[in-house]
Amino acid sequence: MTLQTQHKPDRLVRTSLSFFQNLLGDCRPRDFAVRFWDGTTWEAEPGRPTRFTLVIRHPGALRNMFWLPNDVTLGEAYLYDDFDVEGDIESVFALRDHIADPRKNAGKWLRCAGLLLQLPRNGHRSVNGRRPAELEGACHSKERDRQAVTYHYDVSNEFFSLWLDSLMNYSCAYFESPDEDLDTAQQRKLDYLCRKLRLKSGERLLDIGCGWGGLVMHAAREYQVRVLGITLSKPQAELANQRIREAGLADRCRVEVRDYRDIDEPESYDKLVSVGMFEHVGEGQLFEYFNRAWRLLKPGGVFLNHGIGRSATERKRIGPSFIDTYVFPDSDLLPINSTLRVAELSGFEVRDVENLREHYALTLRHWVRRLEAQHDEACSSADEVTYRVWRLYMAGSAYGFEKGQINVYQTLLAKLDRGKAALPLTRADWYR
């Protein structure tokens, strides 16, 4: 054990240190440090760089963190500053996985529980800032979905603009190399989507869940198509339409605040696209989602559906999660086999499926670094708790993509025209 201190630690520090030694003594390699409220530090293993430092803020912190630990209580302990993370926050999630299941070592957890009982029950916790989502109504009803979108996206346009790329694309970028800059990779993603759709001048495109309109504008400007983008966030739509007017594209595209279930124009669109919205649909709404898309699309058209899914080997979470409570309420990550089955039963032919999970890990790391660099500005445009919510959820998501726990799929679906898909024999035009 390497301990750094300028004084003899008091009883509560010694008890807290013993807790970590019991809990993490078998964690190898231990490339992190733990610093307590009096400055006493349990250093990383000698000879190893310290990837991060857990900063324990007060004597009651460990009770808040580990008494009946779960995804929400650990997250709230970070949000309300029972502890902080200095350094690479993504690395914390490997530690979380190490301690996640108390049933794996009941004896160790019994010893740890005895130590927790020697610590104060609670310390002071600030409740200023973002609160847990409190949605009303039936899950995935139109009104409840509007509440969920408002909870996540209506923080403020200024907050998101601090760490997204210049076009404010809030979805996976497409990188040529790991060290490429975010703006270049996001621009490549937009064009990759358009090439997959094989857009042609004069076609009509519907963008379901268009965000701040980055793809809407790119498709209209570069491919001369007419585009309708829809979102449930009024601030998103207002900023998107402002940007469209400033770019001189108002004659070719627009963004409206509309639910996809309210679009009733059979066979009116040549192409459909949805990027980063599918996670909000919900398993019970899959047939409605794909059936409506099929009805809106002209025969011979294609629908590119880009969305996150969990690995089929990952068990579906039972009970509340941090993401559901503080980030994306009612979100639902499904295995790709479930998605494809419903798409086919709705009439689509599956033409291509591509997993871009490594690209999303890279994207999220860019976002985390940019958010951290803009800490003060982020707190001014939102608040400290909101800053911590996004830092934690994006770092955890990067870890999930890196480990293959979650994936992001681009699925190209075709509506056949008398048995024909009207598509080239190869994908060569996608990679020109």
Phi and psi in degrees as a GROMACS rama.xvg file:
@    title "Ramachandran Plot"
@    xaxis  label "Phi"
@    yaxis  label "Psi"
@TYPE xy
-110.751  114.213  THR-2
-118.808  130.812  LEU-3
-115.687  121.929  GLN-4
-159.609  149.708  THR-5
-100.761  4.05427  GLN-6
-157.095  169.031  HIS-7
-75.3875  122.05  LYS-8
-62.987  145.518  PRO-9
-77.6762  178.458  ASP-10
-59.6243  -42.552  ARG-11
-67.9179  -36.0605  LEU-12
-66.0721  -43.9887  VAL-13
-62.3334  -40.3622  ARG-14
-65.198  -42.866  THR-15
-63.9753  -40.0908  SER-16
-63.7773  -43.3661  LEU-17
-60.8263  -37.7961  SER-18
-57.1421  -50.7763  PHE-19
-65.2716  -37.3226  PHE-20
-64.3274  -39.4082  GLN-21
-68.9567  -41.5925  ASN-22
-74.2988  -38.3365  LEU-23
-118.07  8.98015  LEU-24
-60.9103  -25.5505  GLY-25
-97.9944  10.6283  ASP-26
-83.2211  110.983  CYS-27
-132.381  137.234  ARG-28
-76.6463  145.509  PRO-29
-93.6869  94.2752  ARG-30
-103.306  30.8557  ASP-31
-136.524  162.517  PHE-32
-118.983  161.799  ALA-33
-126.13  124.306  VAL-34
-116.253  130.78  ARG-35
-95.7675  171.19  PHE-36
-63.1709  -19.2383  TRP-37
-96.6364  3.93161  ASP-38
97.4748  -13.7222  GLY-39
-59.4239  133.447  THR-40
-129.133  127.401  THR-41
-90.2038  106.51  TRP-42
-75.6468  161.329  GLU-43
-64.3985  165.484  ALA-44
-57.78  140.031  GLU-45
-56.3925  139.957  PRO-46
85.6883  -1.65071  GLY-47
-113.061  138.482  ARG-48
-66.4159  144.685  PRO-49
-85.6361  110.558  THR-50
-74.7305  -34.0813  ARG-51
-158.716  163.836  PHE-52
-125.006  124.66  THR-53
-79.8815  123.234  LEU-54
-106.067  111.027  VAL-55
-90.6659  117.817  ILE-56
-81.248  -29.5581  ARG-57
-159.057  164.945  HIS-58
-61.6382  -27.344  PRO-59
-87.6192  1.70294  GLY-60
-61.9465  -43.4949  ALA-61
-66.7156  -31.322  LEU-62
-62.8293  -42.4372  ARG-63
-65.7729  -35.2508  ASN-64
-78.7974  -42.3015  MET-65
-120.794  -3.54005  PHE-66
-80.0926  113.326  TRP-67
55.0359  59.445  LEU-68
-69.3888  138.222  PRO-69
-152.271  -178.311  ASN-70
-58.6933  -38.4094  ASP-71
-76.9548  -46.4717  VAL-72
-65.6945  -38.8118  THR-73
-65.6869  -41.4717  LEU-74
-63.4938  -42.9716  GLY-75
-66.2023  -33.3496  GLU-76
-61.7973  -35.0425  ALA-77
-74.1969  -44.3522  TYR-78
-58.4965  -40.9879  LEU-79
-99.4708  19.4449  TYR-80
64.8828  32.183  ASP-81
-68.3747  -32.5854  ASP-82
-145.43  161.753  PHE-83
-130.925  168.774  ASP-84
-127.566  117.548  VAL-85
-102.295  127.229  GLU-86
106.294  -147.641  GLY-87
-78.0078  98.3752  ASP-88
-69.1269  -25.993  ILE-89
-60.3362  -34.0561  GLU-90
-65.3388  -21.1139  SER-91
-60.878  -28.113  VAL-92
-74.6036  -24.7017  PHE-93
-66.1969  -38.0861  ALA-94
-65.4371  -41.3026  LEU-95
-58.3587  -44.1008  ARG-96
-62.3095  -34.2497  ASP-97
-64.4951  -34.7563  HIS-98
-108.208  6.71308  ILE-99
-64.1848  -36.0501  ALA-100
-114.041  99.8293  ASP-101
-57.8815  -23.2198  PRO-102
-68.5055  -18.5313  ARG-103
-69.1545  -27.1005  LYS-104
-148.127  80.4482  ASN-105
-62.4587  -37.4017  ALA-106
-63.2511  -42.3033  GLY-107
-62.4643  -42.8292  LYS-108
-71.1123  -29.5403  TRP-109
-65.4648  -41.9465  LEU-110
-62.3755  -42.0457  ARG-111
-65.3132  -38.3513  CYS-112
-63.3013  -38.9208  ALA-113
-61.7919  -38.0576  GLY-114
-69.2514  -39.4571  LEU-115
-60.4483  -36.2227  LEU-116
-65.8875  -17.3235  LEU-117
-86.3341  -4.34571  GLN-118
-102.439  159.29  LEU-119
-58.4899  149.916  PRO-120
-65.5724  -45.3754  ARG-121
-152.158  148.446  ASN-122
-105.206  179.516  GLY-123
-68.3124  133.215  HIS-124
-126.298  127.318  ARG-125
-75.3855  140.037  SER-126
-119.57  20.0406  VAL-127
-82.8589  125.757  ASN-128
119.994  -157.179  GLY-129
-57.4575  135.457  ARG-130
-110.86  165.431  ARG-131
-59.6251  149.892  PRO-132
-66.2253  137.894  ALA-133
-130.614  90.1174  GLU-134
-95.5454  151.266  LEU-135
-121.633  151.798  GLU-136
97.7055  178.496  GLY-137
-69.105  139.148  ALA-138
-58.9909  128.725  CYS-139
66.6035  18.9312  HIS-140
-68.4972  162.755  SER-141
-60.2516  -43.7247  LYS-142
-66.8778  -42.0953  GLU-143
-68.7301  -37.7547  ARG-144
-61.8183  -37.9953  ASP-145
-62.4706  -41.695  ARG-146
-62.203  -41.5832  GLN-147
-64.0823  -44.8925  ALA-148
-64.8246  -42.5136  VAL-149
-60.8851  -42.5554  THR-150
-58.555  -41.7757  TYR-151
-83.9482  -50.3152  HIS-152
-89.6852  -18.9272  TYR-153
-92.8832  26.8083  ASP-154
-57.5569  -58.9372  VAL-155
173.75  143.083  SER-156
-59.651  -34.041  ASN-157
-63.6704  -40.0191  GLU-158
-59.5636  -50.8221  PHE-159
-65.9843  -35.5568  PHE-160
-66.3837  -19.3842  SER-161
-67.0243  -30.5906  LEU-162
-129.254  -9.83835  TRP-163
-78.8439  172.838  LEU-164
-71.4242  178.969  ASP-165
-64.725  -27.2044  SER-166
-91.5548  -1.20052  LEU-167
59.1615  49.4524  MET-168
-80.9442  119.103  ASN-169
-106.926  55.2474  TYR-170
-158.28  173.937  SER-171
-59.2905  128.484  CYS-172
-80.2773  175.995  ALA-173
-129.276  105.226  TYR-174
-96.2349  142.218  PHE-175
-86.9565  -30.6293  GLU-176
-148.92  156.226  SER-177
-62.1584  -24.4435  PRO-178
-97.0578  10.2673  ASP-179
-70.6401  149.835  GLU-180
-76.0774  156.963  ASP-181
-65.2783  -43.4584  LEU-182
-60.3464  -42.8093  ASP-183
-63.8296  -43.5193  THR-184
-67.6844  -35.6729  ALA-185
-70.6035  -39.1062  GLN-186
-62.0288  -40.5597  GLN-187
-64.07  -39.2429  ARG-188
-59.7304  -45.4938  LYS-189
-59.2596  -43.7716  LEU-190
-71.4848  -33.3279  ASP-191
-63.1885  -41.346  TYR-192
-60.8001  -44.8736  LEU-193
-65.5936  -37.1093  CYS-194
-69.585  -38.828  ARG-195
-62.3255  -37.3551  LYS-196
-73.9765  -18.3621  LEU-197
53.5263  54.9138  ARG-198
-65.8522  142.669  LEU-199
-127.178  148.335  LYS-200
-53.3922  133.833  SER-201
90.2981  -10.821  GLY-202
-71.3801  161.17  GLU-203
-109.805  125.619  ARG-204
-119.612  136.119  LEU-205
-110.289  124.863  LEU-206
-106.228  108.931  ASP-207
-89.5522  113.501  ILE-208
79.3285  60.1199  GLY-209
-83.2957  -5.34383  CYS-210
61.5603  -133.505  GLY-211
-90.1355  14.5679  TRP-212
85.2747  16.6849  GLY-213
-60.3797  -47.1863  GLY-214
-71.5971  -37.2903  LEU-215
-54.5194  -49.4341  VAL-216
-68.973  -41.521  MET-217
-62.8335  -45.1888  HIS-218
-64.8278  -40.7038  ALA-219
-67.8575  -41.7164  ALA-220
-75.4426  -47.0193  ARG-221
-88.9927  -23.5474  GLU-222
-121.414  3.13486  TYR-223
52.7625  41.2692  GLN-224
-102.247  163.355  VAL-225
-97.4555  127.398  ARG-226
-127.204  133.155  VAL-227
-111.702  122.94  LEU-228
-107.054  140.082  GLY-229
-126.248  145.461  ILE-230
-149.365  159.679  THR-231
-96.702  0.25391  LEU-232
-100.664  116.277  SER-233
-63.9402  -45.2383  LYS-234
-59.6636  -36.5185  PRO-235
-61.5456  -48.0562  GLN-236
-63.0473  -40.5701  ALA-237
-63.2621  -45.8911  GLU-238
-68.8139  -39.0399  LEU-239
-60.4765  -45.9714  ALA-240
-69.1653  -32.5051  ASN-241
-62.706  -44.719  GLN-242
-65.9384  -37.8118  ARG-243
-61.6012  -44.2756  ILE-244
-64.2124  -43.878  ARG-245
-63.5846  -29.4956  GLU-246
-86.2286  -2.18379  ALA-247
70.8762  31.6247  GLY-248
-112.96  11.3584  LEU-249
-64.3599  -20.3298  ALA-250
-79.7406  -10.6748  ASP-251
-118.056  -18.5129  ARG-252
-153.31  158.737  CYS-253
-158.276  163.607  ARG-254
-124.525  134.544  VAL-255
-125.377  151.728  GLU-256
-86.4554  99.9304  VAL-257
-150.011  147.513  ARG-258
-82.7935  140.489  ASP-259
-59.5506  -26.5257  TYR-260
-73.2211  -9.87111  ARG-261
-97.886  0.445172  ASP-262
-87.2402  114.499  ILE-263
-131.789  73.406  ASP-264
-131.849  79.9284  GLU-265
-54.6574  132.547  PRO-266
51.3629  42.8388  GLU-267
-102.376  -11.1426  SER-268
-119.833  136.321  TYR-269
-74.9936  -35.0787  ASP-270
-142.156  149.628  LYS-271
-126.957  147.693  LEU-272
-144.717  144.148  VAL-273
-141.654  121.405  SER-274
-125.908  109.665  VAL-275
78.2016  12.8046  GLY-276
-105.224  -24.8  MET-277
-58.0672  -30.0787  PHE-278
-61.5786  -21.2804  GLU-279
-91.8528  -5.45192  HIS-280
-69.99  -47.9667  VAL-281
93.8857  140.879  GLY-282
-59.3492  -37.4848  GLU-283
-70.0704  -13.9674  GLY-284
-105.47  5.56452  GLN-285
-59.6812  -44.2642  LEU-286
-63.8389  -41.4509  PHE-287
-60.6479  -43.7739  GLU-288
-62.0354  -53.736  TYR-289
-75.2308  -34.4954  PHE-290
-62.9096  -41.679  ASN-291
-66.9606  -42.489  ARG-292
-58.8088  -43.431  ALA-293
-61.9676  -41.4028  TRP-294
-68.0047  -35.6587  ARG-295
-72.6647  -23.8324  LEU-296
-87.1504  139.302  LEU-297
-70.1802  150.361  LYS-298
-56.9235  135.59  PRO-299
90.2838  -4.81396  GLY-300
-86.2321  171.306  GLY-301
-130.625  154.244  VAL-302
-124.703  119.236  PHE-303
-100.708  112.07  LEU-304
-107.683  116.422  ASN-305
-114.482  114.15  HIS-306
-157.819  160.227  GLY-307
-83.7718  141.147  ILE-308
-139.093  150.489  GLY-309
-84.0457  153.322  ARG-310
-62.9848  143.738  SER-311
-65.0814  -19.9193  ALA-312
-84.3098  -9.67957  THR-313
-89.5348  126.421  GLU-314
-68.2593  141.8  ARG-315
-66.6091  132.333  LYS-316
-67.0507  136.461  ARG-317
-105.53  128.865  ILE-318
93.307  177.297  GLY-319
-68.9966  147.064  PRO-320
-119.754  163.63  SER-321
-62.0659  -42.7995  PHE-322
-59.7226  -46.3894  ILE-323
-67.7834  -31.1423  ASP-324
-83.1556  -37.4127  THR-325
-122.156  -9.07037  TYR-326
-122.663  -74.5994  VAL-327
-118.527  81.3142  PHE-328
-60.5654  139.731  PRO-329
69.5872  10.7486  ASP-330
-67.9668  153.658  SER-331
-145.145  109.794  ASP-332
-97.0838  122.404  LEU-333
-115.486  150.812  LEU-334
-63.5718  149.626  PRO-335
-62.4757  -30.0941  ILE-336
-65.0335  -33.9434  ASN-337
-66.5278  -42.8144  SER-338
-62.8326  -48.126  THR-339
-65.4353  -36.0849  LEU-340
-60.921  -46.958  ARG-341
-69.1257  -37.7352  VAL-342
-59.5431  -42.3823  ALA-343
-69.0756  -41.8541  GLU-344
-64.4317  -21.9787  LEU-345
-83.5236  -4.24312  SER-346
115.041  -9.40798  GLY-347
-80.0235  151.315  PHE-348
-102.347  130.015  GLU-349
-80.5571  119.962  VAL-350
-106.36  -28.184  ARG-351
-161.337  141.318  ASP-352
-134.777  125.796  VAL-353
-129.44  131.297  GLU-354
-98.569  122.29  ASN-355
-113.337  34.0628  LEU-356
-62.8767  -36.7215  ARG-357
-62.6726  -34.7576  GLU-358
-67.6566  -34.9462  HIS-359
-72.6302  -35.1928  TYR-360
-59.804  -43.9872  ALA-361
-63.2501  -43.3628  LEU-362
-59.8175  -47.9766  THR-363
-63.7681  -36.3196  LEU-364
-65.5618  -38.1832  ARG-365
-59.3585  -47.017  HIS-366
-62.3325  -42.8782  TRP-367
-62.7776  -46.7205  VAL-368
-61.9113  -42.0379  ARG-369
-67.8923  -38.7411  ARG-370
-64.3745  -45.9872  LEU-371
-60.3566  -38.2746  GLU-372
-68.4102  -19.75  ALA-373
-112.494  32.4365  GLN-374
-53.0504  -52.5369  HIS-375
-63.5874  -42.3174  ASP-376
-66.7869  -38.1549  GLU-377
-63.5341  -40.3634  ALA-378
-68.7327  -30.579  CYS-379
-71.7819  -38.5445  SER-380
-83.2957  -15.5545  SER-381
-136.969  -105.724  ALA-382
-167.255  171.562  ASP-383
-62.8558  -40.7812  GLU-384
-64.1842  -42.4851  VAL-385
-61.6601  -43.2956  THR-386
-54.7994  -46.1584  TYR-387
-68.8766  -36.7889  ARG-388
-56.6695  -51.3489  VAL-389
-69.8796  -37.4726  TRP-390
-61.8668  -44.1279  ARG-391
-70.385  -47.2284  LEU-392
-69.1987  -36.6362  TYR-393
-71.367  -38.9742  MET-394
-65.184  -43.1066  ALA-395
-64.1021  -36.7237  GLY-396
-67.3274  -40.9203  SER-397
-57.945  -42.7861  ALA-398
-62.6983  -42.6884  TYR-399
-62.27  -42.1599  GLY-400
-67.3245  -41.3931  PHE-401
-60.1663  -39.3092  GLU-402
-87.8423  -3.90501  LYS-403
78.1451  15.6456  GLY-404
-73.4714  -31.8564  GLN-405
-132.436  155.954  ILE-406
-135.164  164.473  ASN-407
-129.409  123.624  VAL-408
-112.986  136.832  TYR-409
-103.779  115.726  GLN-410
-115.512  122.995  THR-411
-99.4378  119.868  LEU-412
-116.208  135.936  LEU-413
-113.416  140.659  ALA-414
-99.2787  108.363  LYS-415
-66.7363  148.297  LEU-416
-113.873  97.6242  ASP-417
53.4772  43.623  ARG-418
88.6352  -5.21011  GLY-419
-107.644  140.899  LYS-420
-94.1014  -11.1939  ALA-421
54.7102  42.6712  ALA-422
-124.309  151.638  LEU-423
-61.8911  162.769  PRO-424
-73.2715  -24.2111  LEU-425
-128.274  171.678  THR-426
-97.1441  16.2902  ARG-427
-55.9689  -34.1904  ALA-428
-71.0148  -16.8607  ASP-429
-71.2371  -24.7627  TRP-430
-115.67  25.3359  TYR-431
